[in-house]
Amino acid sequence: MSNEIPAVVIVGRPNVGKSTLFNRMTGQRRSIVGDEPGITRDRIHGYATHEGKRFELIDTGGIVVDDADFIPSQILAQARVALDRASQVIFLIDGRSELTASDRELAALLHKTGKPVTLVVNKCDTGAKESLMHDFYSLGIKDIFPVSSEHGLGIDALLDHITKNFPAEAEPEPETAIKVAIIGRPNVGKSTLLNALTGKERSIVSAIAGTTRDAVDEAIEHDGTKYIFVDTAGIRRKGKTTEMTEKLSVVMARRHIRLADVVLLVMDASEGFVGADATIGGYAHEGGRPVILCVNKWDLVNASKRKEFQENLRDHLKFLDYAPLVFMSALKGTGIGHLLDLIKRVNASASHRVTTGELNRFLERLHFDERKILYITQAGVHPPSFVLFTDKTGPLHFSHERYLTNQIRKRFGFEGTPIHLKVRGRTGARARKQS
């Protein structure tokens, strides 16, 4: 993300309310919030403005300093990256609980950074225990603010304090970037692909299924084009998700699909095609997003099986027949060299407009037995949508829709994007979507 504006980093032990504070300060539901500890594992970025002062806000995973387990140690590593960039640090603690050894170790770590640290005592709407106040001051942090992240109490005073030395500036013009959502089942290599594309250890990568629960993002620039990648949580079928966080991850991942310009559907070549891949691909298709099929871990499969694998995949994903197919190994960096250019192409396809004159000259060369198409015009982009005026009411026969869609692709391109057709008869109007 941009280094041009100040960065504020929220740190603290698991389940003290960091994500709730993040969402309160940014004014959006960007981090997943729930009662289970350790929901946020990667660092999450957002932007906030207070009294004309804009800053970047970074929500880190719950930190346990001396925990040697893989996930907690990776969370600490991610937090250190964020702290290196911090202009201000918010150390969040639970005002209803006694300080722990982890709190004191984290306070010592923060002192060593030399960054300005503000101690924020959360959940004070129920009243922080007076007996704990001495403990809070014992952490050696002079600036202490009681708040309730959930109810917004004390947030304005906190913002006044942390932004007092930030420059006031006009809201910048939004940068144009291609937003790319990386979706797929848990543990197919989405985070590894994000790291390979951005050249950074940006997402926590492990062999533990479902490591990424929130969506994390990273912005890069390549050949003059900006890209924002969102690595979404691994999506499971709702009926098979028991934890509240997993169910929320499905909802949030589908939201990021809707907000994306392009979707990368990542599948695991070593496991072969599974039904959940089609379910997840359906989310992108239903949202009208351009899709690129990314078959990851191809280095683990016999290359001679490529044709068989491709035919099986296409057979099960017929509704995504427009999606380009890329075989890759995100871990080894093979097969992803042209992926950025492909993303740029399919985004341009989804944004492409054809003039009404071109469309109707194209239409004159086509022949339909079922009915006469009197006129065609393009109604929208992302996805490309066309309105057909015909001599009869009712939708086109499926085979005719397919024929017309294929002819539109053959003549005008529209690589990687679904196409929507709307049919209007002389005495009425009906709409139908076509892949």
C-alpha positions as CSV (number, residue, x, y, z in Angstrom):
1,M,0.0,0.0,0.0
2,S,1.0,3.6,-0.3
3,N,3.7,5.0,2.0
4,E,2.7,8.6,1.3
5,I,0.3,8.9,4.3
6,P,0.9,8.0,8.0
7,A,0.2,4.4,9.1
8,V,-1.4,3.5,12.4
9,V,-1.0,-0.1,13.5
10,I,-3.3,-1.9,16.0
11,V,-1.6,-4.6,18.1
12,G,-2.6,-6.7,21.0
13,R,-3.3,-10.2,22.3
14,P,-6.0,-12.4,20.6
15,N,-9.6,-11.5,21.3
16,V,-9.1,-8.0,22.8
17,G,-11.2,-6.3,20.1
18,K,-8.7,-5.2,17.5
19,S,-10.9,-6.0,14.5
20,T,-13.9,-4.2,16.1
21,L,-11.7,-1.1,16.7
22,F,-10.4,-1.4,13.1
23,N,-14.0,-1.5,11.7
24,R,-15.1,1.3,14.0
25,M,-12.2,3.6,12.8
26,T,-12.5,2.8,9.1
27,G,-16.3,2.8,9.1
28,Q,-16.5,-0.4,7.2
29,R,-16.8,-4.1,7.9
30,R,-13.4,-5.0,6.5
31,S,-12.2,-7.4,9.3
32,I,-14.2,-10.3,10.4
33,V,-15.5,-9.8,14.0
34,G,-16.6,-12.5,16.3
35,D,-16.3,-14.1,19.7
36,E,-13.7,-16.7,18.8
37,P,-10.1,-15.8,19.6
38,G,-7.5,-15.5,16.8
39,I,-10.0,-14.7,14.0
40,T,-7.6,-12.2,12.3
41,R,-4.4,-13.9,11.3
42,D,-2.9,-11.8,8.5
43,R,-2.6,-8.0,8.6
44,I,-5.6,-6.2,7.2
45,H,-5.3,-2.7,5.6
46,G,-7.9,0.1,5.5
47,Y,-8.0,3.9,5.3
48,A,-9.6,6.4,7.6
49,T,-9.9,10.2,7.7
50,H,-10.3,12.3,10.9
51,E,-10.7,16.0,10.8
52,G,-9.3,16.1,7.2
53,K,-6.3,13.9,8.2
54,R,-6.1,10.7,6.2
55,F,-4.2,7.7,7.4
56,E,-3.7,4.0,6.7
57,L,-4.9,1.7,9.4
58,I,-3.4,-1.8,9.8
59,D,-5.1,-4.5,11.9
60,T,-2.7,-7.3,12.9
61,G,-3.3,-10.8,14.1
62,G,-3.5,-11.5,17.9
63,I,0.1,-11.6,19.1
64,V,1.6,-14.0,21.7
65,V,5.3,-13.0,21.8
66,D,6.9,-16.3,22.9
67,D,4.5,-18.8,21.3
68,A,6.6,-21.1,19.2
69,D,3.7,-22.6,17.3
70,F,3.8,-21.9,13.6
71,I,0.7,-19.7,13.2
72,P,1.3,-17.4,16.2
73,S,5.0,-17.0,15.2
74,Q,3.9,-16.1,11.6
75,I,1.4,-13.6,13.0
76,L,4.2,-12.0,15.0
77,A,6.4,-11.8,11.9
78,Q,3.5,-10.1,10.0
79,A,3.1,-7.7,12.8
80,R,6.8,-6.7,12.8
81,V,6.5,-5.9,9.1
82,A,3.6,-3.6,9.9
83,L,5.3,-2.0,12.9
84,D,8.3,-1.0,10.7
85,R,5.9,1.2,8.8
86,A,4.0,2.6,11.7
87,S,3.7,6.3,12.4
88,Q,1.6,5.5,15.5
89,V,1.0,2.3,17.4
90,I,-2.2,1.4,19.2
91,F,-1.6,-1.2,21.9
92,L,-5.1,-2.6,22.7
93,I,-5.9,-4.4,25.9
94,D,-9.1,-5.7,27.5
95,G,-10.1,-3.4,30.3
96,R,-12.0,-6.1,32.1
97,S,-9.1,-8.5,32.4
98,E,-5.9,-8.5,34.4
99,L,-2.7,-8.0,32.5
100,T,-0.9,-11.1,31.4
101,A,2.7,-12.0,30.9
102,S,2.0,-11.7,27.1
103,D,0.8,-8.1,27.6
104,R,4.0,-7.2,29.4
105,E,6.2,-8.9,26.8
106,L,4.3,-7.2,24.0
107,A,4.7,-3.8,25.7
108,A,8.5,-4.4,26.1
109,L,8.6,-5.3,22.4
110,L,6.8,-2.1,21.4
111,H,9.1,0.0,23.6
112,K,12.1,-1.4,21.6
113,T,10.6,-0.2,18.3
114,G,11.0,3.4,19.3
115,K,7.5,4.2,17.8
116,P,4.9,6.4,19.5
117,V,2.7,4.0,21.4
118,T,-0.8,4.7,22.8
119,L,-2.3,2.3,25.3
120,V,-6.0,1.8,24.5
121,V,-8.1,0.1,27.2
122,N,-11.1,-1.5,25.4
123,K,-14.5,-2.7,26.6
124,C,-14.8,0.2,29.1
125,D,-18.5,0.5,28.5
126,T,-18.9,-2.1,31.3
127,G,-16.4,-0.2,33.4
128,A,-12.7,-1.0,33.6
129,K,-11.9,-2.3,37.1
130,E,-10.3,0.4,39.2
131,S,-8.1,-2.1,40.8
132,L,-6.5,-2.7,37.3
133,M,-5.6,0.9,36.6
134,H,-2.2,0.7,38.5
135,D,-1.4,-2.3,36.3
136,F,-2.1,-0.4,33.2
137,Y,0.2,2.4,34.1
138,S,2.9,-0.2,35.0
139,L,3.4,-0.9,31.3
140,G,5.3,2.4,31.1
141,I,3.0,3.9,28.4
142,K,2.1,7.5,29.3
143,D,-0.8,7.9,26.9
144,I,-3.8,5.8,28.0
145,F,-7.3,6.1,26.5
146,P,-10.4,4.1,27.7
147,V,-12.8,3.2,24.8
148,S,-15.6,0.9,23.8
149,S,-14.8,-0.2,20.2
150,E,-18.2,-1.9,20.0
151,H,-20.2,1.2,21.0
152,G,-17.9,3.9,19.8
153,L,-17.2,5.5,23.2
154,G,-13.9,7.4,23.4
155,I,-13.0,6.9,19.8
156,D,-13.1,10.6,18.9
157,A,-10.7,11.5,21.7
158,L,-8.4,8.6,20.6
159,L,-8.4,9.8,17.0
160,D,-7.7,13.4,18.1
161,H,-4.6,12.1,19.9
162,I,-3.1,9.7,17.3
163,T,-3.6,12.1,14.4
164,K,-2.5,15.4,16.1
165,N,0.8,15.5,14.2
166,F,-0.6,14.0,10.9
167,P,-0.8,16.4,7.9
168,A,-4.2,17.7,6.9
169,E,-4.8,17.2,3.2
170,A,-7.6,17.1,0.7
171,E,-8.9,13.6,-0.1
172,P,-6.8,12.3,-2.9
173,E,-8.2,11.3,-6.2
174,P,-8.9,7.5,-6.2
175,E,-6.3,5.6,-8.1
176,T,-7.5,3.4,-10.9
177,A,-6.4,-0.1,-10.3
178,I,-7.6,-3.6,-11.4
179,K,-9.0,-5.3,-8.3
180,V,-8.3,-9.0,-8.4
181,A,-9.9,-11.5,-6.0
182,I,-8.1,-14.8,-5.5
183,I,-10.6,-17.5,-4.6
184,G,-10.7,-21.2,-4.0
185,R,-11.0,-24.0,-1.5
186,P,-8.8,-24.0,1.6
187,N,-5.2,-24.8,1.1
188,V,-5.0,-24.8,-2.7
189,G,-2.2,-22.2,-2.7
190,K,-4.0,-18.9,-2.8
191,S,-1.7,-17.2,-0.3
192,T,1.3,-18.6,-2.1
193,L,0.1,-17.3,-5.4
194,L,-0.4,-13.8,-3.8
195,N,3.1,-13.9,-2.5
196,A,4.5,-15.0,-5.9
197,L,2.6,-12.2,-7.7
198,T,3.6,-9.5,-5.4
199,G,7.1,-10.7,-4.6
200,K,6.5,-10.4,-0.9
201,E,5.8,-12.7,2.1
202,R,2.5,-10.8,2.4
203,S,0.2,-13.6,3.4
204,I,0.8,-16.3,6.0
205,V,1.6,-19.5,4.1
206,S,1.4,-22.9,5.7
207,A,0.3,-26.4,5.1
208,I,-2.6,-25.9,7.6
209,A,-5.9,-25.8,5.7
210,G,-7.8,-22.5,6.1
211,T,-4.9,-20.4,7.4
212,T,-6.3,-17.2,5.8
213,R,-9.7,-16.4,7.4
214,D,-9.9,-12.7,6.5
215,A,-9.2,-11.3,3.1
216,V,-5.8,-9.6,2.8
217,D,-4.8,-7.4,0.0
218,E,-1.7,-6.0,-1.7
219,A,-1.2,-3.4,-4.3
220,I,1.5,-3.6,-7.0
221,E,2.3,-1.9,-10.3
222,H,3.5,-3.7,-13.4
223,D,4.2,-2.1,-16.7
224,G,2.3,1.0,-15.8
225,T,-0.8,-0.8,-14.6
226,K,-1.8,-1.0,-10.9
227,Y,-3.3,-4.2,-9.4
228,I,-4.9,-4.8,-6.1
229,F,-4.9,-8.4,-5.1
230,V,-7.3,-9.7,-2.5
231,D,-6.5,-13.1,-1.1
232,T,-9.8,-14.4,0.3
233,A,-10.4,-17.0,2.9
234,G,-10.8,-20.6,1.6
235,I,-14.5,-21.1,0.8
236,R,-16.3,-24.2,2.1
237,R,-19.9,-25.1,1.5
238,K,-22.1,-23.3,4.0
239,G,-23.6,-26.5,5.2
240,K,-20.2,-27.9,6.0
241,T,-19.0,-25.0,8.0
242,T,-19.5,-25.2,11.7
243,E,-17.4,-22.4,13.1
244,M,-19.0,-18.9,12.9
245,T,-15.7,-17.5,11.4
246,E,-15.8,-20.0,8.6
247,K,-19.4,-19.0,7.7
248,L,-18.5,-15.4,7.9
249,S,-15.5,-16.1,5.6
250,V,-17.9,-17.4,2.9
251,V,-20.0,-14.3,3.1
252,M,-17.0,-12.0,3.0
253,A,-15.3,-13.9,0.2
254,R,-18.5,-13.6,-1.9
255,R,-18.6,-9.9,-1.2
256,H,-15.0,-9.5,-2.4
257,I,-15.9,-11.4,-5.5
258,R,-18.7,-8.9,-6.2
259,L,-16.3,-6.0,-5.7
260,A,-13.6,-7.5,-7.9
261,D,-12.8,-6.6,-11.5
262,V,-11.2,-10.0,-12.2
263,V,-11.4,-13.3,-10.3
264,L,-8.7,-16.0,-10.1
265,L,-10.2,-19.4,-9.3
266,V,-7.3,-21.5,-7.8
267,M,-7.6,-25.3,-7.9
268,D,-5.2,-28.0,-6.7
269,A,-3.9,-30.1,-9.5
270,S,-2.6,-32.7,-7.0
271,E,-6.1,-33.3,-5.7
272,G,-7.8,-33.1,-9.1
273,F,-11.1,-31.5,-9.8
274,V,-13.7,-31.6,-6.9
275,G,-17.3,-30.4,-6.7
276,A,-16.5,-27.5,-4.5
277,D,-14.4,-26.0,-7.3
278,A,-17.5,-25.7,-9.4
279,T,-19.5,-24.3,-6.5
280,I,-16.9,-21.5,-5.9
281,G,-16.6,-20.8,-9.6
282,G,-20.3,-20.4,-9.7
283,Y,-20.1,-17.6,-7.2
284,A,-17.8,-15.7,-9.6
285,H,-20.0,-16.5,-12.7
286,E,-23.2,-15.4,-10.9
287,G,-21.5,-12.1,-10.0
288,G,-20.7,-11.5,-13.7
289,R,-16.9,-11.4,-13.0
290,P,-14.3,-12.2,-15.5
291,V,-12.6,-15.5,-14.4
292,I,-9.2,-17.0,-14.9
293,L,-8.8,-20.7,-14.0
294,C,-5.5,-21.3,-12.2
295,V,-4.5,-24.9,-11.8
296,N,-1.9,-24.7,-9.1
297,K,0.7,-27.3,-7.9
298,W,1.0,-28.6,-11.5
299,D,4.6,-29.6,-10.7
300,L,3.2,-32.4,-8.6
301,V,1.3,-34.0,-11.6
302,N,2.6,-36.0,-14.5
303,A,2.8,-33.5,-17.4
304,S,1.5,-36.2,-19.8
305,K,-1.9,-36.0,-18.1
306,R,-2.4,-32.3,-19.0
307,K,-4.9,-33.0,-21.9
308,E,-6.9,-35.4,-19.8
309,F,-7.0,-33.0,-16.8
310,Q,-8.0,-30.1,-19.0
311,E,-10.8,-32.1,-20.7
312,N,-12.1,-33.2,-17.3
313,L,-12.0,-29.7,-15.9
314,R,-13.8,-28.2,-18.9
315,D,-16.4,-30.9,-18.8
316,H,-17.2,-30.0,-15.1
317,L,-17.0,-26.3,-15.6
318,K,-19.0,-25.9,-18.8
319,F,-20.5,-22.7,-17.5
320,L,-17.0,-21.2,-17.3
321,D,-16.1,-22.2,-20.9
322,Y,-15.1,-18.5,-21.5
323,A,-12.4,-18.6,-18.8
324,P,-8.8,-18.9,-19.8
325,L,-6.9,-21.8,-18.2
326,V,-3.4,-21.5,-16.7
327,F,-1.3,-24.4,-15.3
328,M,1.1,-23.2,-12.7
329,S,3.2,-23.8,-9.6
330,A,2.9,-20.7,-7.4
331,L,5.5,-22.2,-5.0
332,K,8.1,-22.5,-7.7
333,G,6.9,-19.5,-9.6
334,T,6.4,-21.4,-12.9
335,G,3.5,-20.7,-15.2
336,I,2.6,-17.3,-13.7
337,G,4.9,-15.1,-15.8
338,H,2.1,-13.9,-18.1
339,L,-0.7,-13.9,-15.5
340,L,-0.6,-10.1,-14.9
341,D,-0.9,-9.5,-18.6
342,L,-3.8,-12.0,-18.9
343,I,-5.6,-10.3,-16.0
344,K,-5.2,-6.9,-17.8
345,R,-6.6,-8.4,-21.0
346,V,-9.7,-10.0,-19.5
347,N,-10.4,-6.8,-17.5
348,A,-10.2,-4.8,-20.7
349,S,-12.5,-7.4,-22.4
350,A,-15.1,-6.9,-19.6
351,S,-14.9,-3.1,-20.1
352,H,-15.0,-3.2,-23.9
353,R,-17.9,-1.4,-25.7
354,V,-19.0,-2.1,-29.2
355,T,-20.9,0.6,-31.1
356,T,-24.5,-0.1,-32.1
357,G,-23.5,0.3,-35.8
358,E,-20.9,-2.4,-35.6
359,L,-23.2,-4.7,-33.8
360,N,-26.0,-4.4,-36.3
361,R,-23.7,-4.8,-39.3
362,F,-22.4,-8.0,-37.5
363,L,-26.0,-9.1,-37.0
364,E,-26.8,-8.9,-40.7
365,R,-24.5,-11.9,-41.3
366,L,-26.2,-14.2,-38.8
367,H,-29.3,-16.3,-39.5
368,F,-31.8,-17.5,-36.9
369,D,-34.6,-20.0,-37.8
370,E,-36.6,-19.4,-34.6
371,R,-37.2,-15.7,-34.9
372,K,-35.9,-12.5,-36.4
373,I,-33.6,-10.3,-34.4
374,L,-34.5,-6.7,-35.5
375,Y,-31.9,-4.8,-33.6
376,I,-29.0,-5.2,-31.1
377,T,-27.3,-2.7,-28.8
378,Q,-24.8,-3.0,-25.9
379,A,-26.4,-1.9,-22.6
380,G,-23.5,-2.2,-20.2
381,V,-20.0,-3.5,-19.3
382,H,-18.6,-5.6,-16.4
383,P,-20.1,-7.9,-17.6
384,P,-20.8,-6.9,-21.3
385,S,-24.6,-6.9,-21.6
386,F,-26.6,-6.7,-24.8
387,V,-30.2,-6.0,-25.6
388,L,-31.9,-7.9,-28.5
389,F,-35.1,-6.5,-30.0
390,T,-36.9,-9.4,-31.7
391,D,-40.2,-10.0,-33.6
392,K,-41.5,-12.4,-30.9
393,T,-41.8,-12.3,-27.1
394,G,-40.0,-14.7,-24.8
395,P,-36.4,-15.8,-24.4
396,L,-34.3,-17.2,-27.2
397,H,-33.9,-21.0,-27.3
398,F,-30.8,-22.0,-25.3
399,S,-29.0,-23.2,-28.4
400,H,-29.6,-19.9,-30.2
401,E,-28.4,-17.9,-27.2
402,R,-25.2,-20.0,-27.1
403,Y,-24.7,-19.5,-30.9
404,L,-25.1,-15.8,-30.6
405,T,-22.8,-15.5,-27.6
406,N,-20.2,-17.6,-29.4
407,Q,-20.5,-15.4,-32.5
408,I,-20.1,-12.2,-30.4
409,R,-17.0,-13.6,-28.8
410,K,-15.6,-14.7,-32.2
411,R,-16.1,-11.3,-33.7
412,F,-15.4,-8.9,-30.8
413,G,-13.3,-10.9,-28.3
414,F,-14.6,-10.5,-24.7
415,E,-12.0,-13.0,-23.5
416,G,-12.5,-14.3,-20.0
417,T,-15.8,-12.6,-19.3
418,P,-19.4,-13.8,-19.1
419,I,-21.8,-12.1,-21.6
420,H,-25.4,-11.3,-20.6
421,L,-28.2,-11.2,-23.2
422,K,-31.5,-9.5,-22.6
423,V,-34.3,-10.2,-25.0
424,R,-37.1,-7.7,-25.7
425,G,-40.1,-8.7,-27.9
426,R,-42.5,-6.5,-29.6
427,T,-45.2,-6.8,-26.9
428,G,-43.1,-7.2,-23.8
429,A,-39.7,-7.7,-22.3
430,R,-38.0,-10.6,-20.8
431,A,-34.4,-10.8,-19.6
432,R,-32.2,-13.8,-19.4
433,K,-28.5,-14.1,-18.5
434,Q,-26.2,-16.1,-20.7
435,S,-22.6,-17.2,-20.0
